[in-house]
Amino acid sequence: MGPEAFARLIPPESEHTMNQQSIASNLTPSERLDAAEEQMLQELDVRIAKSPLFVMGEMDPSRPGHESNLVGSSNPRAYALQSDDPRLQKMPEKPTLLDFFKYRFGPNHHLLQSAKHALNAGHDEETVLACLLHDIAVIGFIRSDHGWWGAQLIEPYVSEKVAWAIRAHQVLRFYPDPSVGYEYPEMYIRLFGEDFEPEEYIQDEYKRIKDHKWYMTGRLITINDIYSFDPDAKVEWEEFEDIVGRNFKQPEEGLGFDGSPSAHMWRTLIWPTRYL
């Protein structure tokens, strides 16, 4: 949303409006977007909650003045949201994995390319599925420790090996393995610096998993991961429908409503801004 769209959100006739426009003119584009979103939220008929994790880093919830993340509404009778967020696409009643890719997750080209590399290399279906889902937490849930979050999210629906490999790739990506041609990614040097060393818990986990019977499945994720950022590659979800159908146990009740140990995580993705 640009400055013109932001200005249209504010009625032009009041002194308050002029002050708001003066403030807006001094904001950065990012701050204008935030302000515009805040204005739109206030015009909804519900009060939207933002979990501390959503805003942690942008603000410090441990400091005074941040006791509530409930966004107000101009409607004095508005209730706190306990259902679908009107800003998001509505999920089907019994959502499937593909529904989450369509209606909740961010761009997934990287995952599709990674799975395609594994498929073209002739790897087994579990490895292809692991590549397809290895960054599911990054595109739809939590980036930090995404291997652990992603594995926990899908663990009830895939084989133990697939979940283990997705968890393990979080660690293995930091460690080269010349025997299979995996080098430490140049991209990580650009991102983290030449002197970066993984945290101690990552180092400890590597020692535990480097000789595991499923090590190579986790390693294959890293091999197919690092070469999967081609913006011009065209890969469609339909290429993996049969593999997903055979290797992902879609619950009849829909993801989030089957009582599995991770059902609450899928419900959080369906209703990320519910008050409770």
C-alpha positions in Angstrom: 0.0 0.0 0.0 1.5 3.3 -1.0 1.1 6.8 0.5 -1.9 7.6 -1.6 -3.8 4.5 -0.4 -2.8 5.3 3.2 -4.1 8.9 2.8 -7.5 7.6 1.6 -7.9 5.7 4.9 -8.1 9.1 6.7 -11.0 11.5 6.3 -9.6 14.9 5.1 -11.8 17.4 6.9 -10.7 17.4 10.6 -7.7 19.0 12.4 -7.0 15.5 13.7 -6.7 14.4 10.1 -4.3 17.1 9.2 -2.1 16.1 12.1 -2.3 12.5 11.1 -1.3 13.4 7.5 1.6 15.5 8.8 2.8 12.6 10.9 2.3 10.2 7.9 4.5 12.4 5.7 7.4 11.9 8.0 7.1 8.1 8.2 9.2 5.6 6.3 7.3 3.4 3.7 7.4 0.5 6.2 6.0 2.7 9.0 3.2 3.9 6.6 2.3 0.3 5.9 2.1 -0.5 9.6 0.0 2.6 10.3 -2.3 1.8 7.5 -2.8 -1.7 8.7 -3.5 -0.4 12.2 -6.1 2.0 10.8 -7.8 -0.9 8.9 -7.8 -3.1 12.0 -9.6 -0.3 13.9 -12.3 -0.2 11.3 -13.1 -3.9 11.6 -16.0 -5.1 13.7 -13.7 -7.3 15.8 -10.7 -6.7 18.0 -7.7 -8.5 16.8 -5.1 -10.1 19.1 -1.4 -10.3 18.2 0.5 -12.9 20.1 3.7 -11.7 21.7 5.7 -13.9 19.4 4.3 -12.0 16.4 5.8 -8.7 17.5 8.7 -9.8 19.7 11.8 -8.0 18.4 9.7 -5.1 17.0 9.0 -4.4 20.6 10.0 -5.9 24.0 7.0 -7.5 25.7 8.9 -7.7 29.0 9.0 -3.9 29.3 6.2 -1.7 30.7 3.7 -0.4 28.2 3.2 -3.6 26.2 0.8 -5.4 28.5 -1.8 -5.9 25.8 -1.5 -6.7 22.1 -5.2 -6.4 21.5 -5.9 -4.0 18.7 -8.9 -1.8 19.3 -11.8 -1.2 17.0 -13.8 1.9 16.2 -16.9 -0.1 16.9 -17.6 0.2 20.7 -19.4 -3.1 20.7 -16.7 -5.1 19.0 -15.7 -8.3 20.6 -12.3 -10.0 20.7 -11.9 -12.3 17.7 -12.5 -16.0 18.4 -13.1 -17.2 14.9 -11.9 -16.6 11.3 -9.7 -13.5 10.8 -11.5 -11.5 8.1 -8.2 -10.5 6.5 -7.3 -14.1 5.7 -8.7 -16.5 3.2 -11.2 -18.9 4.8 -10.0 -22.4 5.3 -12.1 -25.4 4.3 -14.0 -27.2 7.0 -11.7 -30.2 6.8 -8.4 -28.8 5.6 -5.8 -30.9 3.8 -2.1 -30.3 3.5 -2.6 -28.7 0.1 -5.2 -26.3 1.6 -2.6 -25.0 4.0 -0.2 -24.5 1.1 -2.9 -22.6 -0.8 -4.5 -20.5 2.0 -1.9 -20.0 4.7 1.7 -20.6 3.6 3.9 -18.1 2.0 5.8 -18.7 -1.3 6.7 -22.4 -1.6 8.7 -22.5 -4.9 11.9 -23.4 -3.0 10.2 -26.5 -1.5 8.8 -27.6 -4.9 12.2 -27.2 -6.5 13.9 -29.1 -3.7 11.5 -32.0 -4.1 11.9 -31.9 -7.9 15.7 -32.2 -7.5 15.2 -35.2 -5.3 12.7 -36.7 -7.7 14.9 -36.2 -10.7 17.8 -37.8 -8.8 15.8 -40.9 -8.4 15.5 -40.8 -4.6 12.8 -42.7 -2.8 9.4 -41.2 -2.0 10.2 -40.6 1.7 13.2 -38.5 0.7 11.2 -36.6 -1.9 8.4 -35.8 0.7 11.0 -34.8 3.2 12.5 -32.3 0.7 9.0 -31.1 -0.1 8.2 -30.3 3.5 11.6 -29.5 5.0 11.0 -25.8 5.4 7.3 -26.0 6.1 7.8 -24.1 9.4 9.7 -21.3 7.6 6.9 -20.6 5.1 4.0 -21.0 7.5 4.8 -21.1 11.2 8.1 -20.2 12.9 11.5 -19.6 11.3 13.7 -20.0 14.4 14.6 -23.6 15.0 12.4 -24.4 12.0 13.6 -28.0 11.6 12.2 -28.9 15.0 9.0 -27.0 14.5 8.4 -28.4 11.1 9.1 -32.0 12.2 6.7 -31.6 15.2 4.0 -30.2 12.9 4.0 -33.1 10.5 5.2 -36.0 12.8 1.8 -37.6 13.3 1.2 -37.9 9.5 4.5 -39.0 8.1 7.0 -41.9 8.7 9.4 -41.6 11.6 12.2 -41.3 9.1 10.7 -38.3 7.3 10.1 -36.4 10.5 13.6 -37.3 11.8 15.2 -36.1 8.5 13.4 -32.7 8.6 14.5 -32.2 12.2 18.0 -33.2 11.4 18.5 -30.9 8.3 18.3 -28.0 10.7 21.6 -29.1 12.1 23.3 -30.9 9.1 23.1 -27.8 6.9 25.9 -26.2 8.9 28.3 -29.2 8.5 30.0 -30.1 5.2 30.1 -33.7 4.0 32.7 -34.0 1.2 31.8 -37.7 0.7 28.5 -36.7 -1.0 29.7 -33.3 -2.3 28.1 -31.1 0.3 30.1 -28.0 1.1 29.3 -25.3 3.7 27.0 -22.9 1.8 28.5 -19.7 0.5 25.1 -18.1 1.2 25.7 -18.7 4.9 29.0 -16.9 4.8 27.1 -13.9 3.4 24.3 -14.2 5.9 26.2 -14.9 9.1 29.8 -13.9 8.4 33.0 -15.9 8.0 33.5 -16.4 11.8 30.0 -17.8 12.5 29.9 -21.0 14.6 26.6 -22.8 15.3 25.3 -22.6 18.8 26.4 -25.2 21.3 23.1 -27.1 21.2 23.5 -27.4 17.4 27.0 -28.8 17.8 25.8 -31.3 20.4 23.0 -32.4 18.2 25.3 -32.9 15.3 27.4 -35.3 17.4 24.3 -37.3 18.2 23.0 -37.6 14.7 26.1 -37.8 12.4 26.2 -41.6 12.7 22.4 -42.2 12.8 20.9 -44.9 10.5 18.8 -42.2 8.8 21.7 -39.7 8.5 21.7 -39.8 4.7 18.0 -38.9 4.4 18.6 -35.8 6.4 21.8 -35.1 4.4 19.9 -35.5 1.1 17.6 -32.7 2.2 20.6 -30.4 2.5 22.0 -31.5 -0.8 18.7 -30.8 -2.6 18.0 -27.7 -0.5 21.0 -25.5 -1.4 20.5 -25.7 -5.2 16.7 -24.9 -5.1 16.5 -21.1 -5.5 16.0 -20.7 -9.2 13.4 -17.9 -9.7 12.7 -19.2 -13.3 12.1 -22.8 -12.4 8.5 -24.0 -13.0 7.4 -26.8 -10.7 3.8 -27.5 -9.9 2.3 -29.2 -6.8 0.5 -31.7 -9.0 3.8 -33.4 -9.7 3.8 -34.6 -6.1 0.2 -35.3 -5.4 0.6 -39.1 -5.7 3.7 -39.1 -3.4 1.9 -37.0 -0.8 -1.1 -39.2 -1.1 0.9 -42.4 -0.4 3.2 -40.9 2.3 1.2 -38.2 4.2 -1.6 -39.6 6.3 -4.3 -37.0 5.8 -6.8 -37.2 8.7 -10.4 -37.7 7.7 -11.5 -35.0 10.2 -9.1 -32.4 8.6 -5.7 -31.2 9.9 -6.3 -29.5 13.2 -9.3 -31.5 14.2 -8.1 -35.1 14.5 -6.8 -34.9 18.1 -3.2 -35.6 17.1 -0.3 -34.3 19.2 0.2 -31.5 16.7 -3.5 -30.7 15.9 -3.2 -27.5 18.0 -0.4 -26.3 15.7 -2.6 -26.6 12.6 -5.5 -24.9 14.4 -3.1 -22.0 15.2 -2.4 -21.7 11.5 -6.2 -21.7 10.8 -6.9 -19.1 13.5 -3.6 -17.3 14.1 -5.2 -14.2 15.7 -7.8 -15.7 18.0 -7.8 -14.0 21.4 -7.6 -17.3 23.3 
